[in-house]
């Protein structure tokens, strides 16, 4: 028996019958099809491009039981693919890819930061002279990505000067070395100078991008640097930042960045930058909220939804609902590109060719 779904396939919107040949999509007619969904709108499986499953931040450790629980939360929200740009344990265990109930994981290795440049114990502290070689090692082990922390909110000193914690020449060396072996570089940045250095060095994605100078957007668009604004994470913390009295330099800096973030996201879209949906927040499986915040920032519905579906899949090298594509589909009663709120209410979830919900 072959499983199949029928509905309007987004982003094109054409009515189609989609069949599953194991973990692959096919449109070839076959006998004995069992339709597990009929009608509505069909999206390529959702993507969260910035999430850190498995982390117990209260004690700063990685837990494999938590990892499975967090990944299952993603799946039940319709997320078929997650990218982990920085993981507390450093590597995703091999059993994750063997479990057909869990999403596809695109790994990014541990956070790479200079000594004192990130949360103690969460990443790997590497002296600048060894960052390029270490990044290449991480890419070879992860198969795709590495993650640099190029600026960090640690206090009133270097942060007040807006100086990156990794020099431009070092970032550029990392990018050249990683690109030479076919890998890609994600960068954590929340400061103007760090973001500018990362863009000029040619990194592949800016994670967060708070205080990113808008003059950098044209360069990002031209060279294909994506913006992952993690709107949910900033939105969750904004009320607290606004309530701090008296405010410190750091809370003012973070608050003004979070308040301006929606305008930055809208400007990035207008400039032609690829904007992708990453939550970087708890609870896991809240990508629908990220899409809603992107839409609220001014992205058209099809762009906001695509940031968590077909656009993100293309950026990560995965096909959508095409012949031979991975068999990841989420079905909805209403069109999420018109009503992004519908994304929180999947009617049917197919992951790797089998029905989850």
N, C-alpha and C positions, 0 to 999 in steps of 0.2 A: 504494500500500500504506500503510495506517495502522498505526502502532505502538501497542501496548497492553500493560498489565500487569494482573495479577489477584492479589488478596490481601486481607488484612484492613487496612482503612484506619484509621490512628490519627489522632486520639485515640479515635474512637468504637469502632473495632474491628469494624465491619461488613464482610462480604465484598463486594467490588465489582470490577467491570471498569472500568478507567480507560484511556481512549484519549487520544491526543495529536493535536490538530489544529494542526500546526505547533508553536508555542510556547504552546499553550493546552490545558488539560484539557477533555475533553468526556465525557459519559456517553451520548451519542446512539449508538444502534446503527448500525453501518456494515458493509458487506461488506469482505472482504479485509483482515482484521486479522492482523498479525503480532505474536504475543505474545512480548515479549522477557523476560518474567518471569512465573512462575505459582506462586502460593503464598506462604506466609509473611506478613510484616507490611510495610505500606507507610507510610512517613513523608513528610510534606511536606519538600522539600529542606532540609537543615540550614542553620543560620545561625551565624556568628561575629560578634557585635555589637561586638567590640573587638579589632581587629587592625591592624597597621601594615605592610602589604606594601610591598616595594620599598626598604626602608631598609637601608643598609649602616651599622650603628651603629659599626663599627670606625673608619670615617673620616667618619661623619656626613654621608653624601650619599644622594641618591635615585638609583636605577638602574632603568631600564625593563626591562632583561633580568631583574633580580632580581624586579621586580614581577610579570612574567609567571610566573616560576618559583614564586614564593610563592603566587600565585593558583591555579596548577595543583595545588600541594600541597593547598590547601583543597578543590578540586574532587574530588580522588581520595580525600578523606576523607568525601565526601558533602555537602560544604558548597556550597550553591547561591547563598548571599547572604552578603556581608560588609559590615560597616559600618566605615569607617575614620575614627574620631574623632581626627583628627590625622594628617597624612601629611607626611613630610619634604619632599617636593617641593611641598607646598601644594595641588596639584590632581591629580586622577586624569586621565591622558591620555585623550583622546577615543577612541583605538583600543580601549581596554578594553571599552567597551560594544558595540563592533562585532564583537568576537571571540566567536563562539558557543561556544568551548571554555572560556571563562572565566566565573566566577560573576558574578552581578549585584552591582554595587558601589554602596553608598549612601555618598556622600562626606560628610566633615565639615570639609573645608578643613584649614588648618594649625592647630597649637596656637596659641592666643592667650594671651599672658602679659604681665604688666608687665615693664619692664626688669629683667633679672637674676632673673626669676621662673621660669626653666625652663632646660633644657640649652642652652648657648650654641649658636646656629646651627640648632637643630632646629625652633623655632617662630618666630612673629612677635612681636617685642617692641613693645607698644603702650602709650603712656601712658594712664592711666585715663580722661582726658577724651575720648579717641578710641575707646575700646573698643566702645561701643554702635554707633557708625557703622561701625566695621570689621567687627563681627560681622554686621551686616545685609548688608554687601558680600559677606562670605564665604558667607552663606546664599543669597544670590541667585546666586552663582557655582556653589555646590555643589548647589543645588536643594533642600536640606533642612536640614542641620545646621551648627552651628558648635561649637567646643570651647574652653572656658576652662580655664586652670590657675589655681585660686584659692588654692592653698597648695603649698608645695614644700619638700622636704627639702634645704636648702642648707648646713646647718651647725648651730652651737650657739646662734645668736642668736634670730632671730625664731621659729624652730621650737620652741625651748624654751618660748616664751610661748604657743604654739598660736594665733598670730595669722594670719588669712588674709592673703595678699599682695594681694588685691583687696578693697576695702571692700564691705560689704553693699550700700550705696546704689548702687555702680557695678554690682555683679552684678544687682541688681534692675532697673536701667536697661537693661542688656543684655537681660534676659529680656523686658521689656516691648517693646523695640524689635524683637527677633527674632520674638516672637509676633505682633506687629502685621503682619509681612509673611509670616506663615504658616510660619515656620521653627521649629526646635527647638534647645535648648541642652543640650549635654553638658558636664559639669564634672569635671575631674580634681581629686580631693581625697583626702588621706590624714591629715588633721588634724581634731580635733573641731570647732574653731571654723570652719574652712573648710567642712566638711560642713554644719554648722548654718546658716551664712550662705547656702549654696547652696540648701538645702531651703526656708528661709524666703523666699528670693527667687523660688521657684517654678520651678526648673530642671526639665528633662525627664528627665535621667538623671544619676545619680552614678556615675562611673567609679572603680573601686577601693573607695572608701568606708571605707578602714581608719580605725579609731577613730571611726566615725560614732556619735554619741550615740544610744542606743536610744530615748530620748524623742522623737526625730525621726521614728520609723517610722510612727506614726499619721498624721502630717501627710503623709508621702510617700504612704502608701496613699490618703489622701483626695484628694490632688491629682494622683495618677497619676505621681509621680516614680519611675522605675524604678531599681533597683540592679543594677549590672554589677560583681560583686565580683572578677572576674579571679582566681579561686582558683588557677589553674595558675601564674600568675606568682609569687604569694606562696609557694606550695608549693615551687616550684623554688628560691627563695632562702632558705627557712627554715633548712635545715641549715647553710648558711654563717653566717647570723646567730647561730645557737646555738653556733657554734664559735669566734667571736671572743673572744679572751681577752688582756688584759682588755677587757670590753665598753665601748664609748663610750656617751654619752647617746643618740646617733643609732641605734646598733645595738640598744640596749635598747628604744628607742621603736618601731623597725620590727619587732623580734622579738615584743614583747608584742602589737602590732597583728596580726601574722600569726598568732600562736597563738590569738588571740581571734576571728579572722575567721570560722571555721566557726560559732561560736555566734551571731555577728552575723547571718550569712546565715539560720540557722534562725529567729532571732527576727524577721527581716524577713518571711520567709514566713508565720510565725504571725500577724504583724500585717496581712497582706494586701497587702504590697508586691509589685509585679511584679519578679521576679528573672530576669535574662537572662544567657545564657552568652556570655562574651567571654574570649578566651585571653590576649591581650597578651603572648605569649611565643613562643619558638622551641623546636622546629621549628614551622613553619606546618602547619595541618591537624591540630591536636591537640585539637579541640573535644570529642572523646569523653572525653578526660581531664578536661576542665572539667566535663562532665556527671557523671562519676564522682565528682568532688570535691564537687559540689553535693549529690549523693545521699548521700555519706558525711557531709555536714554535717547531714543530717536531712530534706532535701526528699524527699517521696514520689517514686517513680520516674517517674510520669507528669508531675509538675511539673518535675523535673530535665530530663527529655527535652524537654518542651515549651519549656523555657528556651532550647533550641538548635533549636527547630523551630516548631511551630504558634504558640506564645505569642510568640516573637520575631518571626515573620512578621507576626502581627496588630499587634504594637506598631509595626513599621516600615511598616505600611500595605500588606502583601502578603497575598493570600489563600493558603489552604492547598490541600487537594485538593478543590476545588469546581468547579462548572461555570464555565468561562472563566478559571480561575486560571492563573498561570504553570505551565508544564509541568516542574516540578521534583519528582522523587520519588526516594526512596532505599528499597530493599527489603532486608529482613533475614530470616534463617531463623527467628529466635526474637524474642520480643516484648521490645524494649529497655526498655519501661516496667516490666517485671518484672525483667529483667536488664540494667541500663544498660551493662554491659560489652560487650553485643552491638553497641553503637553503633560500636565500633572495627572491626567486620567486616561492612561492607556487601556484600550479594550482587549488587546491581544498582544503578547510579546513572544516572538520567536527568536531564539538564540542558538546559533550554530545548527540550525535545522530542526530544533525540537521546541515544543511549546513550553514556555515557562508559566505564562498566565493566559 
